[in-house]
Amino acid sequence: MTHKELLEAIRQALGGTATQNAAELALQAVTRAIRDGLAEDGEVKLAGFGTFRYKTVAARRLLLPHNKQSIELPQRRVLRFIHSGKKDIFKQ
């Protein structure tokens, strides 16, 4: 699903009479709330949907296959999403 398709789905979910701008504002509000929750607590749980959480990935060495040179990748935080496990949340 593209950004444009997602906005259209949000617009339809808002009743079909909402403007494209209203759908964009709704999407921005949700993503901002998730981002702020991650910054504050490090985790955002959405009941029936899933959990957004930061995970720390350890530093590691990477070997480039074409010239056998090794590169050190530093430790970093990555965003993980774990779905809730409910199979029927995407069915209508």
mmCIF file as gemmi writes it, N, C-alpha and C atoms, coordinates in Angstrom:
data_model
loop_
_atom_site.group_PDB
_atom_site.id
_atom_site.type_symbol
_atom_site.label_atom_id
_atom_site.label_alt_id
_atom_site.label_comp_id
_atom_site.label_asym_id
_atom_site.label_entity_id
_atom_site.label_seq_id
_atom_site.pdbx_PDB_ins_code
_atom_site.Cartn_x
_atom_site.Cartn_y
_atom_site.Cartn_z
_atom_site.occupancy
_atom_site.B_iso_or_equiv
_atom_site.pdbx_formal_charge
_atom_site.auth_seq_id
_atom_site.auth_asym_id
_atom_site.pdbx_PDB_model_num
ATOM 1 N N . MET Axp A 1 ? 0.852 -1.173 0 1 0 ? 1 A 1
ATOM 2 C CA . MET Axp A 1 ? 0 0 0 1 0 ? 1 A 1
ATOM 3 C C . MET Axp A 1 ? 0.898 1.237 0 1 0 ? 1 A 1
ATOM 4 N N . THR Axp A 2 ? 0.604 2.144 -0.882 1 0 ? 2 A 1
ATOM 5 C CA . THR Axp A 2 ? 1.372 3.375 -0.961 1 0 ? 2 A 1
ATOM 6 C C . THR Axp A 2 ? 0.78 4.417 -0.013 1 0 ? 2 A 1
ATOM 7 N N . HIS Axp A 3 ? 1.516 5.494 0.161 1 0 ? 3 A 1
ATOM 8 C CA . HIS Axp A 3 ? 1.056 6.597 1.003 1 0 ? 3 A 1
ATOM 9 C C . HIS Axp A 3 ? -0.273 7.138 0.495 1 0 ? 3 A 1
ATOM 10 N N . LYS Axp A 4 ? -0.381 7.284 -0.802 1 0 ? 4 A 1
ATOM 11 C CA . LYS Axp A 4 ? -1.605 7.81 -1.406 1 0 ? 4 A 1
ATOM 12 C C . LYS Axp A 4 ? -2.784 6.872 -1.167 1 0 ? 4 A 1
ATOM 13 N N . GLU Axp A 5 ? -2.542 5.579 -1.311 1 0 ? 5 A 1
ATOM 14 C CA . GLU Axp A 5 ? -3.597 4.594 -1.067 1 0 ? 5 A 1
ATOM 15 C C . GLU Axp A 5 ? -4.016 4.575 0.395 1 0 ? 5 A 1
ATOM 16 N N . LEU Axp A 6 ? -3.053 4.721 1.295 1 0 ? 6 A 1
ATOM 17 C CA . LEU Axp A 6 ? -3.356 4.775 2.718 1 0 ? 6 A 1
ATOM 18 C C . LEU Axp A 6 ? -4.209 5.991 3.044 1 0 ? 6 A 1
ATOM 19 N N . LEU Axp A 7 ? -3.878 7.136 2.46 1 0 ? 7 A 1
ATOM 20 C CA . LEU Axp A 7 ? -4.68 8.338 2.688 1 0 ? 7 A 1
ATOM 21 C C . LEU Axp A 7 ? -6.101 8.166 2.168 1 0 ? 7 A 1
ATOM 22 N N . GLU Axp A 8 ? -6.235 7.502 1.033 1 0 ? 8 A 1
ATOM 23 C CA . GLU Axp A 8 ? -7.575 7.259 0.487 1 0 ? 8 A 1
ATOM 24 C C . GLU Axp A 8 ? -8.367 6.319 1.394 1 0 ? 8 A 1
ATOM 25 N N . ALA Axp A 9 ? -7.719 5.304 1.947 1 0 ? 9 A 1
ATOM 26 C CA . ALA Axp A 9 ? -8.396 4.386 2.868 1 0 ? 9 A 1
ATOM 27 C C . ALA Axp A 9 ? -8.832 5.115 4.135 1 0 ? 9 A 1
ATOM 28 N N . ILE Axp A 10 ? -7.995 6.011 4.633 1 0 ? 10 A 1
ATOM 29 C CA . ILE Axp A 10 ? -8.353 6.803 5.817 1 0 ? 10 A 1
ATOM 30 C C . ILE Axp A 10 ? -9.521 7.717 5.481 1 0 ? 10 A 1
ATOM 31 N N . ARG Axp A 11 ? -9.479 8.334 4.324 1 0 ? 11 A 1
ATOM 32 C CA . ARG Axp A 11 ? -10.556 9.227 3.906 1 0 ? 11 A 1
ATOM 33 C C . ARG Axp A 11 ? -11.885 8.47 3.822 1 0 ? 11 A 1
ATOM 34 N N . GLN Axp A 12 ? -11.856 7.266 3.269 1 0 ? 12 A 1
ATOM 35 C CA . GLN Axp A 12 ? -13.062 6.449 3.183 1 0 ? 12 A 1
ATOM 36 C C . GLN Axp A 12 ? -13.542 6.02 4.568 1 0 ? 12 A 1
ATOM 37 N N . ALA Axp A 13 ? -12.602 5.705 5.469 1 0 ? 13 A 1
ATOM 38 C CA . ALA Axp A 13 ? -12.967 5.308 6.829 1 0 ? 13 A 1
ATOM 39 C C . ALA Axp A 13 ? -13.587 6.469 7.605 1 0 ? 13 A 1
ATOM 40 N N . LEU Axp A 14 ? -13.239 7.686 7.23 1 0 ? 14 A 1
ATOM 41 C CA . LEU Axp A 14 ? -13.815 8.867 7.877 1 0 ? 14 A 1
ATOM 42 C C . LEU Axp A 14 ? -15.172 9.231 7.282 1 0 ? 14 A 1
ATOM 43 N N . GLY Axp A 15 ? -15.692 8.391 6.433 1 0 ? 15 A 1
ATOM 44 C CA . GLY Axp A 15 ? -17.024 8.617 5.892 1 0 ? 15 A 1
ATOM 45 C C . GLY Axp A 15 ? -17.053 8.962 4.424 1 0 ? 15 A 1
ATOM 46 N N . GLY Axp A 16 ? -15.911 9.094 3.799 1 0 ? 16 A 1
ATOM 47 C CA . GLY Axp A 16 ? -15.865 9.399 2.377 1 0 ? 16 A 1
ATOM 48 C C . GLY Axp A 16 ? -16.073 10.865 2.052 1 0 ? 16 A 1
ATOM 49 N N . THR Axp A 17 ? -16.573 11.634 3.009 1 0 ? 17 A 1
ATOM 50 C CA . THR Axp A 17 ? -16.786 13.055 2.764 1 0 ? 17 A 1
ATOM 51 C C . THR Axp A 17 ? -15.622 13.895 3.267 1 0 ? 17 A 1
ATOM 52 N N . ALA Axp A 18 ? -14.691 13.273 3.98 1 0 ? 18 A 1
ATOM 53 C CA . ALA Axp A 18 ? -13.53 13.996 4.493 1 0 ? 18 A 1
ATOM 54 C C . ALA Axp A 18 ? -12.615 14.374 3.334 1 0 ? 18 A 1
ATOM 55 N N . THR Axp A 19 ? -11.906 15.455 3.504 1 0 ? 19 A 1
ATOM 56 C CA . THR Axp A 19 ? -10.98 15.908 2.462 1 0 ? 19 A 1
ATOM 57 C C . THR Axp A 19 ? -9.68 15.134 2.549 1 0 ? 19 A 1
ATOM 58 N N . GLN Axp A 20 ? -8.897 15.24 1.497 1 0 ? 20 A 1
ATOM 59 C CA . GLN Axp A 20 ? -7.572 14.622 1.475 1 0 ? 20 A 1
ATOM 60 C C . GLN Axp A 20 ? -6.702 15.222 2.578 1 0 ? 20 A 1
ATOM 61 N N . ASN Axp A 21 ? -6.865 16.512 2.821 1 0 ? 21 A 1
ATOM 62 C CA . ASN Axp A 21 ? -6.111 17.186 3.867 1 0 ? 21 A 1
ATOM 63 C C . ASN Axp A 21 ? -6.48 16.638 5.244 1 0 ? 21 A 1
ATOM 64 N N . ALA Axp A 22 ? -7.758 16.368 5.483 1 0 ? 22 A 1
ATOM 65 C CA . ALA Axp A 22 ? -8.193 15.811 6.768 1 0 ? 22 A 1
ATOM 66 C C . ALA Axp A 22 ? -7.591 14.419 6.977 1 0 ? 22 A 1
ATOM 67 N N . ALA Axp A 23 ? -7.533 13.627 5.925 1 0 ? 23 A 1
ATOM 68 C CA . ALA Axp A 23 ? -6.929 12.298 6.017 1 0 ? 23 A 1
ATOM 69 C C . ALA Axp A 23 ? -5.438 12.411 6.322 1 0 ? 23 A 1
ATOM 70 N N . GLU Axp A 24 ? -4.768 13.358 5.68 1 0 ? 24 A 1
ATOM 71 C CA . GLU Axp A 24 ? -3.33 13.584 5.934 1 0 ? 24 A 1
ATOM 72 C C . GLU Axp A 24 ? -3.102 14.002 7.377 1 0 ? 24 A 1
ATOM 73 N N . LEU Axp A 25 ? -3.938 14.884 7.898 1 0 ? 25 A 1
ATOM 74 C CA . LEU Axp A 25 ? -3.823 15.323 9.296 1 0 ? 25 A 1
ATOM 75 C C . LEU Axp A 25 ? -4.069 14.17 10.26 1 0 ? 25 A 1
ATOM 76 N N . ALA Axp A 26 ? -5.018 13.295 9.95 1 0 ? 26 A 1
ATOM 77 C CA . ALA Axp A 26 ? -5.291 12.136 10.797 1 0 ? 26 A 1
ATOM 78 C C . ALA Axp A 26 ? -4.088 11.194 10.816 1 0 ? 26 A 1
ATOM 79 N N . LEU Axp A 27 ? -3.503 10.94 9.654 1 0 ? 27 A 1
ATOM 80 C CA . LEU Axp A 27 ? -2.326 10.078 9.565 1 0 ? 27 A 1
ATOM 81 C C . LEU Axp A 27 ? -1.15 10.684 10.322 1 0 ? 27 A 1
ATOM 82 N N . GLN Axp A 28 ? -0.934 11.976 10.157 1 0 ? 28 A 1
ATOM 83 C CA . GLN Axp A 28 ? 0.146 12.654 10.873 1 0 ? 28 A 1
ATOM 84 C C . GLN Axp A 28 ? -0.058 12.595 12.381 1 0 ? 28 A 1
ATOM 85 N N . ALA Axp A 29 ? -1.302 12.722 12.834 1 0 ? 29 A 1
ATOM 86 C CA . ALA Axp A 29 ? -1.592 12.664 14.266 1 0 ? 29 A 1
ATOM 87 C C . ALA Axp A 29 ? -1.259 11.293 14.833 1 0 ? 29 A 1
ATOM 88 N N . VAL Axp A 30 ? -1.606 10.242 14.102 1 0 ? 30 A 1
ATOM 89 C CA . VAL Axp A 30 ? -1.316 8.887 14.575 1 0 ? 30 A 1
ATOM 90 C C . VAL Axp A 30 ? 0.186 8.631 14.604 1 0 ? 30 A 1
ATOM 91 N N . THR Axp A 31 ? 0.883 8.978 13.538 1 0 ? 31 A 1
ATOM 92 C CA . THR Axp A 31 ? 2.33 8.732 13.499 1 0 ? 31 A 1
ATOM 93 C C . THR Axp A 31 ? 3.059 9.577 14.537 1 0 ? 31 A 1
ATOM 94 N N . ARG Axp A 32 ? 2.608 10.804 14.775 1 0 ? 32 A 1
ATOM 95 C CA . ARG Axp A 32 ? 3.215 11.658 15.797 1 0 ? 32 A 1
ATOM 96 C C . ARG Axp A 32 ? 2.993 11.069 17.19 1 0 ? 32 A 1
ATOM 97 N N . ALA Axp A 33 ? 1.8 10.547 17.446 1 0 ? 33 A 1
ATOM 98 C CA . ALA Axp A 33 ? 1.508 9.949 18.746 1 0 ? 33 A 1
ATOM 99 C C . ALA Axp A 33 ? 2.366 8.71 18.983 1 0 ? 33 A 1
ATOM 100 N N . ILE Axp A 34 ? 2.554 7.892 17.944 1 0 ? 34 A 1
ATOM 101 C CA . ILE Axp A 34 ? 3.415 6.712 18.07 1 0 ? 34 A 1
ATOM 102 C C . ILE Axp A 34 ? 4.858 7.143 18.311 1 0 ? 34 A 1
ATOM 103 N N . ARG Axp A 35 ? 5.33 8.121 17.551 1 0 ? 35 A 1
ATOM 104 C CA . ARG Axp A 35 ? 6.714 8.603 17.712 1 0 ? 35 A 1
ATOM 105 C C . ARG Axp A 35 ? 6.941 9.179 19.104 1 0 ? 35 A 1
ATOM 106 N N . ASP Axp A 36 ? 5.989 9.986 19.599 1 0 ? 36 A 1
ATOM 107 C CA . ASP Axp A 36 ? 6.121 10.573 20.929 1 0 ? 36 A 1
ATOM 108 C C . ASP Axp A 36 ? 6.07 9.512 22.019 1 0 ? 36 A 1
ATOM 109 N N . GLY Axp A 37 ? 5.205 8.513 21.843 1 0 ? 37 A 1
ATOM 110 C CA . GLY Axp A 37 ? 5.135 7.42 22.811 1 0 ? 37 A 1
ATOM 111 C C . GLY Axp A 37 ? 6.42 6.618 22.856 1 0 ? 37 A 1
ATOM 112 N N . LEU Axp A 38 ? 7.028 6.403 21.702 1 0 ? 38 A 1
ATOM 113 C CA . LEU Axp A 38 ? 8.309 5.691 21.658 1 0 ? 38 A 1
ATOM 114 C C . LEU Axp A 38 ? 9.407 6.505 22.327 1 0 ? 38 A 1
ATOM 115 N N . ALA Axp A 39 ? 9.406 7.81 22.114 1 0 ? 39 A 1
ATOM 116 C CA . ALA Axp A 39 ? 10.422 8.667 22.723 1 0 ? 39 A 1
ATOM 117 C C . ALA Axp A 39 ? 10.264 8.698 24.243 1 0 ? 39 A 1
ATOM 118 N N . GLU Axp A 40 ? 9.023 8.664 24.706 1 0 ? 40 A 1
ATOM 119 C CA . GLU Axp A 40 ? 8.754 8.767 26.137 1 0 ? 40 A 1
ATOM 120 C C . GLU Axp A 40 ? 8.944 7.438 26.861 1 0 ? 40 A 1
ATOM 121 N N . ASP Axp A 41 ? 8.344 6.379 26.347 1 0 ? 41 A 1
ATOM 122 C CA . ASP Axp A 41 ? 8.335 5.095 27.044 1 0 ? 41 A 1
ATOM 123 C C . ASP Axp A 41 ? 9.18 4.021 26.38 1 0 ? 41 A 1
ATOM 124 N N . GLY Axp A 42 ? 9.553 4.221 25.136 1 0 ? 42 A 1
ATOM 125 C CA . GLY Axp A 42 ? 10.305 3.21 24.413 1 0 ? 42 A 1
ATOM 126 C C . GLY Axp A 42 ? 9.428 2.106 23.844 1 0 ? 42 A 1
ATOM 127 N N . GLU Axp A 43 ? 8.102 2.205 24.057 1 0 ? 43 A 1
ATOM 128 C CA . GLU Axp A 43 ? 7.192 1.174 23.589 1 0 ? 43 A 1
ATOM 129 C C . GLU Axp A 43 ? 5.792 1.753 23.444 1 0 ? 43 A 1
ATOM 130 N N . VAL Axp A 44 ? 5.09 1.335 22.397 1 0 ? 44 A 1
ATOM 131 C CA . VAL Axp A 44 ? 3.698 1.741 22.186 1 0 ? 44 A 1
ATOM 132 C C . VAL Axp A 44 ? 2.897 0.478 21.898 1 0 ? 44 A 1
ATOM 133 N N . LYS Axp A 45 ? 1.902 0.2 22.751 1 0 ? 45 A 1
ATOM 134 C CA . LYS Axp A 45 ? 1.04 -0.967 22.565 1 0 ? 45 A 1
ATOM 135 C C . LYS Axp A 45 ? -0.318 -0.501 22.08 1 0 ? 45 A 1
ATOM 136 N N . LEU Axp A 46 ? -0.764 -1.064 20.973 1 0 ? 46 A 1
ATOM 137 C CA . LEU Axp A 46 ? -2.082 -0.791 20.43 1 0 ? 46 A 1
ATOM 138 C C . LEU Axp A 46 ? -2.889 -2.081 20.542 1 0 ? 46 A 1
ATOM 139 N N . ALA Axp A 47 ? -3.885 -2.081 21.417 1 0 ? 47 A 1
ATOM 140 C CA . ALA Axp A 47 ? -4.674 -3.287 21.679 1 0 ? 47 A 1
ATOM 141 C C . ALA Axp A 47 ? -5.306 -3.807 20.4 1 0 ? 47 A 1
ATOM 142 N N . GLY Axp A 48 ? -5.162 -5.099 20.165 1 0 ? 48 A 1
ATOM 143 C CA . GLY Axp A 48 ? -5.742 -5.726 18.99 1 0 ? 48 A 1
ATOM 144 C C . GLY Axp A 48 ? -4.961 -5.495 17.716 1 0 ? 48 A 1
ATOM 145 N N . PHE Axp A 49 ? -3.882 -4.744 17.78 1 0 ? 49 A 1
ATOM 146 C CA . PHE Axp A 49 ? -3.091 -4.451 16.589 1 0 ? 49 A 1
ATOM 147 C C . PHE Axp A 49 ? -1.667 -4.943 16.748 1 0 ? 49 A 1
ATOM 148 N N . GLY Axp A 50 ? -0.945 -4.412 17.743 1 0 ? 50 A 1
ATOM 149 C CA . GLY Axp A 50 ? 0.429 -4.832 17.967 1 0 ? 50 A 1
ATOM 150 C C . GLY Axp A 50 ? 1.206 -3.839 18.79 1 0 ? 50 A 1
ATOM 151 N N . THR Axp A 51 ? 2.515 -4.055 18.86 1 0 ? 51 A 1
ATOM 152 C CA . THR Axp A 51 ? 3.399 -3.256 19.695 1 0 ? 51 A 1
ATOM 153 C C . THR Axp A 51 ? 4.568 -2.735 18.869 1 0 ? 51 A 1
ATOM 154 N N . PHE Axp A 52 ? 4.833 -1.44 18.992 1 0 ? 52 A 1
ATOM 155 C CA . PHE Axp A 52 ? 6.031 -0.821 18.436 1 0 ? 52 A 1
ATOM 156 C C . PHE Axp A 52 ? 7.032 -0.723 19.572 1 0 ? 52 A 1
ATOM 157 N N . ARG Axp A 53 ? 8.275 -1.15 19.327 1 0 ? 53 A 1
ATOM 158 C CA . ARG Axp A 53 ? 9.272 -1.161 20.386 1 0 ? 53 A 1
ATOM 159 C C . ARG Axp A 53 ? 10.665 -0.983 19.775 1 0 ? 53 A 1
ATOM 160 N N . TYR Axp A 54 ? 11.528 -0.266 20.497 1 0 ? 54 A 1
ATOM 161 C CA . TYR Axp A 54 ? 12.92 -0.163 20.08 1 0 ? 54 A 1
ATOM 162 C C . TYR Axp A 54 ? 13.69 -1.371 20.585 1 0 ? 54 A 1
ATOM 163 N N . LYS Axp A 55 ? 14.571 -1.88 19.741 1 0 ? 55 A 1
ATOM 164 C CA . LYS Axp A 55 ? 15.434 -2.988 20.116 1 0 ? 55 A 1
ATOM 165 C C . LYS Axp A 55 ? 16.87 -2.56 19.838 1 0 ? 55 A 1
ATOM 166 N N . THR Axp A 56 ? 17.776 -2.899 20.728 1 0 ? 56 A 1
ATOM 167 C CA . THR Axp A 56 ? 19.185 -2.588 20.53 1 0 ? 56 A 1
ATOM 168 C C . THR Axp A 56 ? 19.86 -3.758 19.82 1 0 ? 56 A 1
ATOM 169 N N . VAL Axp A 57 ? 20.513 -3.454 18.712 1 0 ? 57 A 1
ATOM 170 C CA . VAL Axp A 57 ? 21.238 -4.459 17.935 1 0 ? 57 A 1
ATOM 171 C C . VAL Axp A 57 ? 22.717 -4.289 18.255 1 0 ? 57 A 1
ATOM 172 N N . ALA Axp A 58 ? 23.349 -5.362 18.648 1 0 ? 58 A 1
ATOM 173 C CA . ALA Axp A 58 ? 24.757 -5.317 19.047 1 0 ? 58 A 1
ATOM 174 C C . ALA Axp A 58 ? 25.656 -4.967 17.865 1 0 ? 58 A 1
ATOM 175 N N . ALA Axp A 59 ? 26.818 -4.429 18.182 1 0 ? 59 A 1
ATOM 176 C CA . ALA Axp A 59 ? 27.818 -4.135 17.157 1 0 ? 59 A 1
ATOM 177 C C . ALA Axp A 59 ? 28.289 -5.458 16.55 1 0 ? 59 A 1
ATOM 178 N N . ARG Axp A 60 ? 28.619 -5.409 15.268 1 0 ? 60 A 1
ATOM 179 C CA . ARG Axp A 60 ? 29.071 -6.62 14.608 1 0 ? 60 A 1
ATOM 180 C C . ARG Axp A 60 ? 30.013 -6.285 13.47 1 0 ? 60 A 1
ATOM 181 N N . ARG Axp A 61 ? 30.706 -7.309 13.005 1 0 ? 61 A 1
ATOM 182 C CA . ARG Axp A 61 ? 31.652 -7.172 11.905 1 0 ? 61 A 1
ATOM 183 C C . ARG Axp A 61 ? 31.001 -7.723 10.638 1 0 ? 61 A 1
ATOM 184 N N . LEU Axp A 62 ? 31.119 -6.986 9.555 1 0 ? 62 A 1
ATOM 185 C CA . LEU Axp A 62 ? 30.539 -7.372 8.277 1 0 ? 62 A 1
ATOM 186 C C . LEU Axp A 62 ? 31.674 -7.592 7.287 1 0 ? 62 A 1
ATOM 187 N N . LEU Axp A 63 ? 31.634 -8.706 6.576 1 0 ? 63 A 1
ATOM 188 C CA . LEU Axp A 63 ? 32.654 -9.017 5.582 1 0 ? 63 A 1
ATOM 189 C C . LEU Axp A 63 ? 32.087 -8.761 4.193 1 0 ? 63 A 1
ATOM 190 N N . LEU Axp A 64 ? 32.736 -7.863 3.443 1 0 ? 64 A 1
ATOM 191 C CA . LEU Axp A 64 ? 32.307 -7.569 2.079 1 0 ? 64 A 1
ATOM 192 C C . LEU Axp A 64 ? 32.792 -8.686 1.156 1 0 ? 64 A 1
ATOM 193 N N . PRO Axp A 65 ? 31.885 -9.333 0.441 1 0 ? 65 A 1
ATOM 194 C CA . PRO Axp A 65 ? 32.275 -10.506 -0.346 1 0 ? 65 A 1
ATOM 195 C C . PRO Axp A 65 ? 33.146 -10.208 -1.559 1 0 ? 65 A 1
ATOM 196 N N . HIS Axp A 66 ? 33.012 -9.016 -2.146 1 0 ? 66 A 1
ATOM 197 C CA . HIS Axp A 66 ? 33.749 -8.754 -3.389 1 0 ? 66 A 1
ATOM 198 C C . HIS Axp A 66 ? 35.225 -8.448 -3.166 1 0 ? 66 A 1
ATOM 199 N N . ASN Axp A 67 ? 35.607 -7.931 -1.988 1 0 ? 67 A 1
ATOM 200 C CA . ASN Axp A 67 ? 37.028 -7.638 -1.764 1 0 ? 67 A 1
ATOM 201 C C . ASN Axp A 67 ? 37.541 -8.165 -0.422 1 0 ? 67 A 1
ATOM 202 N N . LYS Axp A 68 ? 36.703 -8.924 0.292 1 0 ? 68 A 1
ATOM 203 C CA . LYS Axp A 68 ? 37.065 -9.559 1.569 1 0 ? 68 A 1
ATOM 204 C C . LYS Axp A 68 ? 37.47 -8.546 2.643 1 0 ? 68 A 1
ATOM 205 N N . GLN Axp A 69 ? 37.05 -7.312 2.479 1 0 ? 69 A 1
ATOM 206 C CA . GLN Axp A 69 ? 37.323 -6.279 3.479 1 0 ? 69 A 1
ATOM 207 C C . GLN Axp A 69 ? 36.255 -6.359 4.569 1 0 ? 69 A 1
ATOM 208 N N . SER Axp A 70 ? 36.661 -6.154 5.824 1 0 ? 70 A 1
ATOM 209 C CA . SER Axp A 70 ? 35.675 -6.208 6.9 1 0 ? 70 A 1
ATOM 210 C C . SER Axp A 70 ? 35.356 -4.792 7.375 1 0 ? 70 A 1
ATOM 211 N N . ILE Axp A 71 ? 34.106 -4.606 7.777 1 0 ? 71 A 1
ATOM 212 C CA . ILE Axp A 71 ? 33.611 -3.317 8.243 1 0 ? 71 A 1
ATOM 213 C C . ILE Axp A 71 ? 32.997 -3.525 9.618 1 0 ? 71 A 1
ATOM 214 N N . GLU Axp A 72 ? 33.232 -2.595 10.527 1 0 ? 72 A 1
ATOM 215 C CA . GLU Axp A 72 ? 32.616 -2.637 11.844 1 0 ? 72 A 1
ATOM 216 C C . GLU Axp A 72 ? 31.304 -1.865 11.804 1 0 ? 72 A 1
ATOM 217 N N . LEU Axp A 73 ? 30.206 -2.539 12.112 1 0 ? 73 A 1
ATOM 218 C CA . LEU Axp A 73 ? 28.91 -1.87 12.229 1 0 ? 73 A 1
ATOM 219 C C . LEU Axp A 73 ? 28.679 -1.569 13.699 1 0 ? 73 A 1
ATOM 220 N N . PRO Axp A 74 ? 28.421 -0.31 14.052 1 0 ? 74 A 1
ATOM 221 C CA . PRO Axp A 74 ? 28.254 0.049 15.458 1 0 ? 74 A 1
ATOM 222 C C . PRO Axp A 74 ? 26.919 -0.452 16.023 1 0 ? 74 A 1
ATOM 223 N N . GLN Axp A 75 ? 26.846 -0.46 17.338 1 0 ? 75 A 1
ATOM 224 C CA . GLN Axp A 75 ? 25.585 -0.788 17.999 1 0 ? 75 A 1
ATOM 225 C C . GLN Axp A 75 ? 24.561 0.272 17.635 1 0 ? 75 A 1
ATOM 226 N N . ARG Axp A 76 ? 23.304 -0.154 17.441 1 0 ? 76 A 1
ATOM 227 C CA . ARG Axp A 76 ? 22.276 0.808 17.05 1 0 ? 76 A 1
ATOM 228 C C . ARG Axp A 76 ? 20.917 0.349 17.557 1 0 ? 76 A 1
ATOM 229 N N . ARG Axp A 77 ? 19.982 1.281 17.559 1 0 ? 77 A 1
ATOM 230 C CA . ARG Axp A 77 ? 18.604 0.968 17.935 1 0 ? 77 A 1
ATOM 231 C C . ARG Axp A 77 ? 17.771 0.871 16.669 1 0 ? 77 A 1
ATOM 232 N N . VAL Axp A 78 ? 16.939 -0.158 16.596 1 0 ? 78 A 1
ATOM 233 C CA . VAL Axp A 78 ? 16.053 -0.332 15.454 1 0 ? 78 A 1
ATOM 234 C C . VAL Axp A 78 ? 14.618 -0.441 15.968 1 0 ? 78 A 1
ATOM 235 N N . LEU Axp A 79 ? 13.692 0.021 15.168 1 0 ? 79 A 1
ATOM 236 C CA . LEU Axp A 79 ? 12.287 -0.039 15.531 1 0 ? 79 A 1
ATOM 237 C C . LEU Axp A 79 ? 11.719 -1.378 15.104 1 0 ? 79 A 1
ATOM 238 N N . ARG Axp A 80 ? 11.043 -2.053 16.021 1 0 ? 80 A 1
ATOM 239 C CA . ARG Axp A 80 ? 10.426 -3.341 15.751 1 0 ? 80 A 1
ATOM 240 C C . ARG Axp A 80 ? 8.923 -3.215 15.909 1 0 ? 80 A 1
ATOM 241 N N . PHE Axp A 81 ? 8.181 -3.961 15.114 1 0 ? 81 A 1
ATOM 242 C CA . PHE Axp A 81 ? 6.736 -4.063 15.279 1 0 ? 81 A 1
ATOM 243 C C . PHE Axp A 81 ? 6.393 -5.528 15.448 1 0 ? 81 A 1
ATOM 244 N N . ILE Axp A 82 ? 5.685 -5.847 16.515 1 0 ? 82 A 1
ATOM 245 C CA . ILE Axp A 82 ? 5.237 -7.201 16.773 1 0 ? 82 A 1
ATOM 246 C C . ILE Axp A 82 ? 3.718 -7.178 16.755 1 0 ? 82 A 1
ATOM 247 N N . HIS Axp A 83 ? 3.117 -7.925 15.835 1 0 ? 83 A 1
ATOM 248 C CA . HIS Axp A 83 ? 1.657 -7.905 15.754 1 0 ? 83 A 1
ATOM 249 C C . HIS Axp A 83 ? 1.065 -8.643 16.949 1 0 ? 83 A 1
ATOM 250 N N . SER Axp A 84 ? -0.184 -8.373 17.238 1 0 ? 84 A 1
ATOM 251 C CA . SER Axp A 84 ? -0.811 -8.897 18.445 1 0 ? 84 A 1
ATOM 252 C C . SER Axp A 84 ? -1.111 -10.382 18.379 1 0 ? 84 A 1
ATOM 253 N N . GLY Axp A 85 ? -1.076 -10.965 17.204 1 0 ? 85 A 1
ATOM 254 C CA . GLY Axp A 85 ? -1.344 -12.381 17.067 1 0 ? 85 A 1
ATOM 255 C C . GLY Axp A 85 ? -2.795 -12.689 16.755 1 0 ? 85 A 1
ATOM 256 N N . LYS Axp A 86 ? -3.643 -11.688 16.791 1 0 ? 86 A 1
ATOM 257 C CA . LYS Axp A 86 ? -5.038 -11.913 16.434 1 0 ? 86 A 1
ATOM 258 C C . LYS Axp A 86 ? -5.122 -12.016 14.917 1 0 ? 86 A 1
ATOM 259 N N . LYS Axp A 87 ? -5.681 -13.097 14.43 1 0 ? 87 A 1
ATOM 260 C CA . LYS Axp A 87 ? -5.706 -13.347 12.999 1 0 ? 87 A 1
ATOM 261 C C . LYS Axp A 87 ? -6.815 -12.599 12.28 1 0 ? 87 A 1
ATOM 262 N N . ASP Axp A 88 ? -7.841 -12.19 12.995 1 0 ? 88 A 1
ATOM 263 C CA . ASP Axp A 88 ? -8.992 -11.601 12.327 1 0 ? 88 A 1
ATOM 264 C C . ASP Axp A 88 ? -9.005 -10.079 12.347 1 0 ? 88 A 1
ATOM 265 N N . ILE Axp A 89 ? -7.929 -9.424 12.768 1 0 ? 89 A 1
ATOM 266 C CA . ILE Axp A 89 ? -7.969 -7.961 12.848 1 0 ? 89 A 1
ATOM 267 C C . ILE Axp A 89 ? -7.947 -7.312 11.484 1 0 ? 89 A 1
ATOM 268 N N . PHE Axp A 90 ? -7.458 -8.011 10.47 1 0 ? 90 A 1
ATOM 269 C CA . PHE Axp A 90 ? -7.387 -7.412 9.142 1 0 ? 90 A 1
ATOM 270 C C . PHE Axp A 90 ? -8.574 -7.797 8.268 1 0 ? 90 A 1
ATOM 271 N N . LYS Axp A 91 ? -9.44 -8.672 8.767 1 0 ? 91 A 1
ATOM 272 C CA . LYS Axp A 91 ? -10.625 -9.055 7.999 1 0 ? 91 A 1
ATOM 273 C C . LYS Axp A 91 ? -11.741 -8.074 8.293 1 0 ? 91 A 1
ATOM 274 N N . GLN Axp A 92 ? -12.61 -7.901 7.332 1 0 ? 92 A 1
ATOM 275 C CA . GLN Axp A 92 ? -13.72 -6.983 7.535 1 0 ? 92 A 1
ATOM 276 C C . GLN Axp A 92 ? -15.002 -7.714 7.725 1 0 ? 92 A 1
